[in-house]
């Protein structure tokens, strides 16, 4: 994404990665939008998973949350 925007990618003060794609503002905009959509989708997935865990722990109280935790001996 950075190389499409014309920004250098520096790994250290003495080492800069070569551009992976040619500088193109339309490609930069597309990659930036794809990055944003992916980040929001990942955040929604994480938030949904956390919410489901809390529902199992405090509302349903069906033992699913405690089965995922540490320190429980299930006899295996």
N, C-alpha and C positions, 0 to 999 in steps of 0.2 A: 504494500500500500504506500509506504513512504517513497519508494523509488519511483512510483508512478506520479507522485506529487513533486518530484524533483528534490526531495530531501535526502541527504546522505545518511546512511546507517552506520554509525560508529560503534564498534565493539570495544575499542580502547583508543587512547589518544593517537596511537600510531597505526591503527588498523581500521580501515573503512571497507565495508562490503561493496562489491561492484553492484551496479543496478541490475535488478532481476527482470524488470520490464522497462521499456522506453518511457520517457516522461510524457504523460498524456493526462490532461486534466479531466477528461470524461471518464477514463479508466479509474483515476483517483477518486472521483465522486462515486462511481459504482462500487469500488472496493470499500470506501468509507461507509456507504449505506449498508452494504452486506455485513460489515463488521458491527455496525450499530444494531441491525436486526438480529444478528446472531447473539450479541451480548444481551439484548432485552429478552430473547427467547430463553437463553440459559438462566438468566435471573428469574424469569417466571417459572421455569422448571424447578429451580432450587427452592423458591418460595412455596410452590405447591407441594413439594416433597416435605418441607419443614412443617407446613400447615397440616398435612395428612398425619405426620408423626405426632403432632400435638393433639390432634383430634383423637387418635388412638390412645394417647396417654391420659387425657383429661376428660374426654366426653364419653367415648365408648368403653374405656377401661377393659378391653378384651384381651390384654396380655401381649399384644403384638409389640408394643413399645418396649416392654421389659424383656421380651425375647431377643430384641436387637441389641440390648445393652450389654455391658461388660459385667463380669462377676457373677452371673447367674449360672448355676450348675444345672444343666438340663438332663443329667444322668447318662450322657453318652461317653 
